[in-house]
Amino acid sequence: DTMRRVVRQSKFRHVFGQAVKNDQCYDDIRVSRVTWDSSFCAVNPRFVAIIVDASGGGAFLVLPLHKTGRIDKSYPTVCGHTGPVLDIDWCPHNDQVIASGSEDCTVMVWQIPENGLTLSLTEPVVVLEGHSKRVGIVAWHPTARNVLLSAGCDNAIIIWNVGTGEALINLDDMHVDMIYNVSWNRNGSLICTASKDKKVRIIDPRKQEIVAEKEKTHEGARPMRAIFLADGNIFTTGFSRMSERQLALWNPKNMEEPIALHEMDTSNGVLLPFYDPDTNIIYLCGKGDSSIRYFEITDESPYVHYLNTFSSKEPQRGMGFMPKRGLDVNKCEIARFFKLHERKCEPIIMTVPRKSDLFQDDLYPDTAGPEAALEAEEWFEGKNADPLLISLKHGYIPGKNRDLKVVKKNILDNKPAANKKSDLINAPKKAADASNTQNEAKLDEILKELKSIKDTITNQDERISKLEQQMAKIAD
């Protein structure tokens, strides 16, 4: 209760949440019914992606943000997995690239066309195979291009270079039990994990060592979550021995005692934390709750300050959290959630009430932009870099994204170097080769589209013949 009694100065004390009007929701979506504690939804300034129920295999919808209203049953999906999709994550450096992890033990990376899907997408840009059990977590590196982390029920964490399709780091002996979640720190030099053995571990993935860990972070048996904050501290949610939901703040340099620990309520929904590093606000969305609680993290006691609760009637099945650059700064919007119901997705807008129409620079410090600070190779070699920041003063205008190209390293290509003379003769040939490769790429695209149309037709044919057989049986 001390959290609530202290009235303190904060520009976020009056943040209020508001659900959008019905016609701005995405309706008639069959949200996935898989029992898995991921958020089932991922959003960026262009698209909202939602894991949906799919017969035979796994699929998710990708909708342009403006495509609100009723979504047709035949709307195309991303459907290349052979088992249910468990987690999805948009690439922070390319708004058209999304990764998915599935029960089929694979991770797939997809390139979404600029204006959204017109046909179902069955061909990923790359399939990452390395897990021996289902993959429940995917998380892109915050500052290095094409670096993706995945964690599976084989208790392994793999870090991939998506640009080459290779697994570069495999942490398969650090966790003895199921991994509940993984979070990168601000510059992506460390990760923290929460696991079923009630431990929170802080890991240096490149040195492949555990830097710090805390046993029994929360005493209860139900799932925990642990995320890095911008200052390097760690925020956790979990359950007490009496099944009360708790939140706690930890300093990784001394994990003996928490900086702060608060009991919240008794409810068995897992609390999913969403963190905004620019304002230091944490939003807690319980799965199955109908509220979002939010707290401000500061340097003074009690460190975690309760701000308010947004309540609604319907329980949430999952939640998407918009990056800062996707918000409307003219309306003093500081967060936007995409709440999943059983059959729809409802945006919820969090606003700081202000009288002035001018840009409020205290609410919008420079935020992480879409440019990667490092290339994958530089990060794997040991370099670190903070996110490259952009100003939101004039709003964010999405630029053109470059296509994700995967260059598989071919062992056969490593021929001994030819002597230099022949290289000179080959120079004009190289220019011709370049234009040939462009044409080939175009041809490839057309062939891919043809293949996907053919696949769709074959699938439909199979369905029709199955239905005919069923009809015949009924008739008999």
C-alpha positions in Angstrom: 0.0 0.0 0.0 2.9 2.3 0.5 3.1 2.4 -3.3 -0.3 4.0 -3.4 -0.1 6.3 -0.4 2.7 8.5 -1.5 1.5 11.3 -3.7 4.5 12.4 -5.7 5.2 14.7 -8.6 5.3 12.9 -11.9 4.2 14.0 -15.4 2.8 10.5 -15.8 0.5 10.5 -12.8 -2.5 11.3 -15.0 -1.8 9.0 -17.9 -5.1 7.5 -19.0 -6.0 4.7 -21.3 -8.8 4.7 -23.9 -9.9 1.9 -26.2 -10.6 3.0 -29.8 -14.0 3.1 -31.3 -15.4 -0.2 -32.6 -14.8 0.6 -36.3 -11.1 1.0 -35.5 -10.7 -2.5 -34.2 -9.7 -5.6 -36.3 -12.7 -7.9 -36.2 -13.5 -11.5 -36.8 -10.0 -12.8 -36.1 -9.7 -16.3 -34.8 -7.0 -15.7 -32.2 -4.8 -18.7 -31.5 -6.0 -21.0 -28.6 -2.6 -22.5 -28.0 -1.8 -22.7 -24.3 1.5 -20.8 -24.4 2.4 -17.6 -22.4 3.6 -15.5 -25.3 1.8 -12.3 -26.2 0.5 -13.7 -29.6 0.7 -10.2 -31.1 3.5 -8.0 -32.5 3.1 -4.5 -33.9 5.3 -1.9 -35.6 4.6 1.4 -37.4 3.3 -0.4 -40.5 1.7 -3.7 -39.5 0.0 -5.6 -36.7 0.7 -9.4 -36.7 -1.5 -11.8 -34.8 -1.1 -15.6 -34.3 -4.3 -17.3 -35.4 -5.9 -20.7 -35.2 -4.9 -22.7 -38.3 -6.1 -26.2 -39.2 -3.0 -28.3 -39.8 0.1 -26.2 -39.3 0.6 -22.8 -37.9 -0.2 -19.4 -39.2 -0.3 -15.7 -38.3 -2.1 -12.7 -39.9 -0.2 -9.6 -40.9 -2.5 -6.6 -41.4 -1.5 -3.1 -42.5 -2.4 -0.8 -39.5 -5.1 1.0 -41.5 -6.9 -2.3 -42.4 -9.4 -2.1 -39.6 -13.0 -3.5 -39.5 -14.0 -7.0 -40.3 -11.2 -9.2 -41.6 -12.4 -11.6 -44.3 -12.1 -15.3 -43.5 -10.1 -15.8 -46.7 -7.6 -13.0 -45.9 -4.1 -14.3 -46.7 -1.9 -15.5 -43.8 1.7 -16.4 -43.3 1.5 -20.1 -43.1 4.7 -22.0 -43.7 5.0 -23.7 -40.3 3.8 -27.3 -40.0 3.0 -26.8 -36.3 1.3 -24.0 -34.3 3.2 -20.7 -34.2 4.1 -19.8 -30.6 5.9 -16.5 -30.8 6.4 -13.7 -33.4 8.7 -10.7 -33.3 9.1 -7.8 -35.8 12.7 -6.9 -36.7 13.5 -3.5 -35.1 15.6 -2.5 -38.1 13.2 -3.4 -40.9 9.4 -3.0 -40.6 8.8 -5.6 -43.3 10.7 -8.5 -41.6 9.2 -10.7 -39.0 10.5 -13.9 -37.2 8.3 -16.7 -36.0 9.0 -19.7 -33.7 6.8 -22.8 -33.8 6.0 -26.2 -32.4 7.6 -27.6 -35.5 11.0 -26.9 -33.9 11.9 -24.3 -36.5 12.4 -20.5 -36.6 11.3 -18.8 -39.8 12.1 -15.3 -41.0 9.6 -13.6 -43.4 9.7 -10.6 -45.7 6.2 -9.0 -45.9 5.5 -7.0 -49.1 5.4 -3.2 -48.6 1.6 -2.9 -48.8 0.8 -6.2 -46.9 -0.2 -9.6 -48.2 -2.3 -10.2 -51.3 -1.5 -14.0 -51.3 -0.8 -16.3 -48.5 2.9 -16.5 -47.8 4.3 -20.0 -47.5 8.0 -19.4 -48.4 10.1 -17.8 -45.7 13.3 -15.9 -46.6 15.1 -18.4 -44.4 14.4 -21.4 -42.2 16.6 -21.6 -39.1 16.9 -25.2 -37.9 18.8 -26.1 -34.7 16.3 -26.7 -31.9 15.2 -30.3 -31.1 11.9 -29.3 -29.4 9.3 -26.5 -30.0 10.5 -23.0 -30.2 8.5 -20.7 -27.9 10.6 -17.5 -27.9 12.1 -15.3 -30.7 13.7 -12.0 -30.0 15.7 -9.7 -32.3 18.9 -8.0 -31.2 18.1 -4.4 -30.3 21.1 -2.8 -32.1 22.8 -5.3 -34.5 21.3 -6.0 -37.9 20.2 -9.6 -38.6 20.9 -11.0 -35.2 18.1 -13.1 -33.8 17.8 -15.1 -30.6 15.5 -18.1 -30.2 14.8 -20.3 -27.2 13.1 -23.7 -27.2 11.7 -26.3 -25.0 15.0 -28.1 -25.4 16.2 -25.5 -22.8 18.7 -24.2 -25.4 19.1 -20.6 -26.6 20.5 -20.1 -30.1 21.7 -16.8 -31.6 21.6 -16.7 -35.4 23.1 -14.6 -38.1 19.9 -14.3 -40.2 21.9 -12.8 -43.1 23.8 -16.1 -43.6 21.2 -18.5 -42.0 23.8 -19.8 -39.5 23.6 -20.5 -35.8 26.6 -18.7 -34.4 26.1 -19.2 -30.6 24.4 -22.1 -29.0 23.8 -21.9 -25.2 22.5 -25.4 -24.5 23.9 -26.2 -21.1 22.9 -23.2 -19.0 19.3 -24.0 -18.3 18.2 -27.2 -16.7 14.5 -26.4 -17.0 12.1 -24.6 -19.3 12.9 -21.0 -20.2 10.0 -18.7 -19.7 11.4 -15.6 -21.3 14.6 -14.0 -22.6 15.3 -10.2 -22.7 18.2 -8.3 -24.3 19.7 -5.4 -22.5 19.7 -1.9 -24.0 22.8 -2.4 -26.2 22.4 -6.1 -26.7 25.6 -7.1 -24.8 23.8 -9.3 -22.2 20.6 -11.3 -22.0 18.6 -12.2 -18.9 16.4 -15.2 -18.7 13.6 -16.4 -16.3 13.3 -20.2 -16.0 11.1 -22.8 -14.4 13.8 -23.6 -11.8 12.8 -20.2 -10.3 16.2 -18.7 -11.3 16.9 -15.5 -13.1 20.2 -15.7 -15.0 22.2 -12.9 -16.6 24.3 -14.2 -19.4 27.0 -12.9 -21.6 26.1 -14.7 -24.8 29.4 -14.1 -26.7 31.5 -15.3 -23.8 28.9 -18.0 -23.2 29.0 -17.5 -19.4 26.6 -16.7 -16.6 27.5 -13.3 -15.2 25.0 -13.3 -12.3 22.1 -15.4 -11.1 19.4 -15.3 -8.5 17.8 -18.5 -7.1 14.1 -18.3 -6.0 13.6 -14.9 -7.5 9.9 -15.5 -6.8 9.0 -18.4 -4.5 5.8 -19.4 -6.3 5.7 -22.2 -8.8 3.9 -20.3 -11.6 5.8 -18.7 -14.6 8.0 -15.7 -14.1 9.2 -13.0 -16.4 12.5 -11.0 -16.3 13.3 -7.9 -18.4 16.3 -5.5 -18.6 15.7 -1.9 -17.9 17.6 0.9 -19.6 19.8 1.5 -16.6 20.9 -2.2 -16.5 18.7 -3.1 -13.6 16.3 -6.1 -13.9 12.5 -6.1 -13.4 10.8 -9.4 -12.7 7.2 -10.5 -12.3 6.2 -13.8 -10.6 4.3 -15.4 -7.8 4.8 -15.6 -4.0 4.5 -18.9 -2.2 0.9 -18.0 -1.4 0.2 -17.5 -5.1 0.1 -13.8 -4.9 1.4 -12.0 -7.9 4.6 -10.0 -7.3 6.9 -7.6 -9.0 10.5 -6.9 -8.1 13.4 -4.8 -9.1 17.0 -6.1 -9.0 20.5 -4.8 -9.3 22.5 -7.4 -11.3 25.7 -6.5 -9.4 24.1 -7.6 -6.2 21.3 -10.1 -6.6 21.1 -11.0 -2.9 18.1 -8.8 -2.1 15.7 -7.0 -4.4 15.8 -3.2 -4.6 12.1 -3.4 -4.3 9.5 -6.1 -4.0 5.7 -5.6 -4.1 2.8 -8.0 -3.8 -0.1 -7.2 -6.2 -3.1 -9.5 -6.0 -4.1 -13.1 -6.2 -4.8 -14.1 -9.7 -3.3 -16.9 -11.7 -2.7 -15.0 -15.0 1.0 -14.6 -15.9 2.0 -10.9 -15.9 3.5 -9.8 -19.2 5.7 -6.7 -18.7 6.0 -4.1 -21.5 8.7 -1.5 -20.9 9.2 1.9 -22.4 12.9 2.9 -21.9 12.2 6.6 -22.8 9.7 7.2 -20.0 10.8 4.4 -17.7 7.2 3.2 -17.4 6.4 -0.5 -17.1 2.9 -1.7 -18.2 1.8 -5.1 -16.7 -0.8 -7.0 -18.7 -2.0 -10.2 -17.1 -3.0 -13.0 -19.5 -6.7 -13.4 -18.8 -6.9 -10.1 -16.9 -9.1 -7.3 -18.1 -6.7 -4.5 -17.0 -3.3 -3.0 -17.7 -1.5 -1.6 -14.7 1.4 0.8 -15.1 4.3 1.9 -12.9 7.1 4.4 -13.1 10.6 3.3 -12.2 12.7 6.0 -10.5 15.9 6.3 -8.5 14.2 7.1 -5.2 12.3 4.8 -2.8 10.0 3.0 -3.3 11.6 2.8 -6.8 8.6 1.2 -8.4 5.7 3.8 -8.2 2.2 2.7 -9.0 0.6 5.2 -11.5 -2.8 3.8 -12.5 -4.8 1.0 -14.0 -6.6 0.8 -17.3 -9.7 -1.4 -16.8 -12.1 -2.9 -19.4 -14.8 -5.6 -19.3 -13.2 -8.2 -21.6 -10.2 -10.4 -20.6 -7.1 -10.2 -22.8 -5.8 -13.2 -24.7 -2.6 -11.5 -25.7 -1.1 -8.0 -26.2 1.0 -6.1 -28.8 3.0 -3.1 -27.8 3.8 -0.4 -30.4 7.4 1.0 -30.6 7.6 4.7 -29.8 8.1 5.7 -33.4 4.6 4.4 -34.3 2.8 6.7 -31.9 0.9 10.0 -32.5 3.0 12.6 -30.9 0.5 15.4 -31.7 -2.0 13.7 -29.3 0.5 13.2 -26.5 0.2 9.4 -27.0 2.9 7.7 -24.9 1.9 4.1 -25.5 -0.4 2.0 -27.7 -1.5 -1.5 -27.0 -3.2 -4.0 -29.3 -5.4 -6.1 -27.0 -6.4 -9.5 -28.3 -9.9 -10.8 -27.5 -11.2 -14.2 -28.6 -12.4 -12.8 -32.0 -10.9 -9.4 -32.3 -7.9 -7.1 -31.8 -8.6 -3.7 -30.0 -6.1 -0.9 -29.9 -5.8 0.9 -26.6 -4.2 4.3 -26.5 -2.4 5.8 -23.5 -2.2 9.5 -23.3 -0.8 12.2 -21.1 -3.4 15.0 -20.9 -1.8 18.4 -22.0 -3.4 21.6 -22.9 -0.8 22.7 -25.4 -0.8 21.6 -29.0 3.0 22.0 -29.3 5.4 19.1 -29.4 6.0 18.0 -25.8 9.7 17.3 -25.8 9.7 16.2 -22.1 7.4 13.3 -23.1 9.4 12.3 -26.2 13.1 12.2 -25.6 15.0 10.9 -28.7 14.0 7.3 -29.2 15.5 4.2 -30.8 15.2 4.6 -34.6 15.0 1.9 -37.3 18.7 2.1 -38.3 20.9 -0.7 -36.9 24.0 0.5 -35.1 26.1 -2.5 -35.9 26.3 -5.3 -38.5 25.9 -8.9 -37.3 29.6 -9.7 -37.9 30.7 -6.7 -35.8 28.5 -7.8 -32.9 29.7 -11.4 -33.0 33.3 -10.1 -33.0 32.7 -8.3 -29.7 31.6 -4.8 -30.6 28.8 -3.1 -28.7 26.7 -0.1 -29.6 23.7 1.7 -28.1 20.6 2.2 -30.3 20.8 5.0 -32.8 18.3 7.6 -31.7 15.9 9.7 -33.7 13.8 12.8 -32.8 10.0 12.4 -33.0 9.5 16.2 -33.2 7.9 16.1 -36.6 6.5 12.6 -36.2 8.1 9.5 -37.7 8.0 8.9 -41.4 8.8 5.3 -42.3 11.6 5.1 -44.9 12.1 2.5 -47.5 13.2 -0.9 -46.1 15.9 -2.8 -47.9 15.0 -6.4 -48.7 16.4 -9.1 -46.4 19.0 -11.0 -48.4 20.3 -14.3 -47.1 23.7 -15.3 -48.4 24.2 -19.0 -47.5 27.9 -19.7 -47.2 28.7 -22.4 -49.7 31.6 -24.6 -48.8 32.2 -25.3 -52.5 32.8 -21.5 -53.1 36.0 -21.5 -51.0 38.2 -22.3 -54.0 41.9 -21.3 -53.9 42.4 -17.7 -55.1 42.9 -17.5 -58.9 46.0 -15.6 -60.1 45.5 -11.9 -60.6 46.0 -11.8 -64.4 42.8 -13.7 -65.1 40.9 -11.3 -62.7 41.7 -8.4 -65.0 40.4 -10.2 -68.0 37.2 -11.1 -66.1 36.3 -7.5 -65.1 33.9 -6.8 -68.0 32.4 -10.2 -67.5 31.6 -9.2 -63.9 29.6 -6.2 -65.0 27.5 -8.4 -67.3 27.1 -10.9 -64.5 25.7 -8.2 -62.2 22.9 -7.4 -64.7 22.3 -11.1 -65.2 21.8 -11.6 -61.4 19.3 -8.7 -61.4 17.3 -10.4 -64.1 17.6 -13.7 -62.3 16.3 -12.2 -59.1 13.2 -10.9 -60.9 12.7 -14.3 -62.6 13.1 -15.9 -59.1 10.4 -13.6 -57.7 8.0 -14.5 -60.6 8.7 -18.2 -60.2 8.1 -18.0 -56.4 4.8 -16.3 -57.0 3.8 -18.9 -59.5 4.8 -21.6 -57.1 2.7 -20.2 -54.3 -0.3 -19.9 -56.7 0.2 -23.5 -57.8 0.5 -24.6 -54.1 -2.8 -22.8 -53.3 -4.5 -24.5 -56.2 -3.2 -27.9 -55.2 -4.3 -27.3 -51.6 -7.8 -26.3 -52.8 -7.9 -29.3 -55.2 -7.1 -31.6 -52.3 -9.8 -29.9 -50.1 -12.4 -30.2 -52.8 -11.7 -33.9 -53.4 -11.8 -34.5 -49.6 -15.1 -32.7 -49.3 -16.4 -34.7 -52.3 -15.4 -37.9 -50.6 -17.1 -36.8 -47.4 -20.3 -35.9 -49.4 -20.2 -39.3 -51.0 -20.0 -41.0 -47.7 -22.9 -38.9 -46.3 -24.9 -39.7 -49.5 -24.1 -43.5 -49.0 
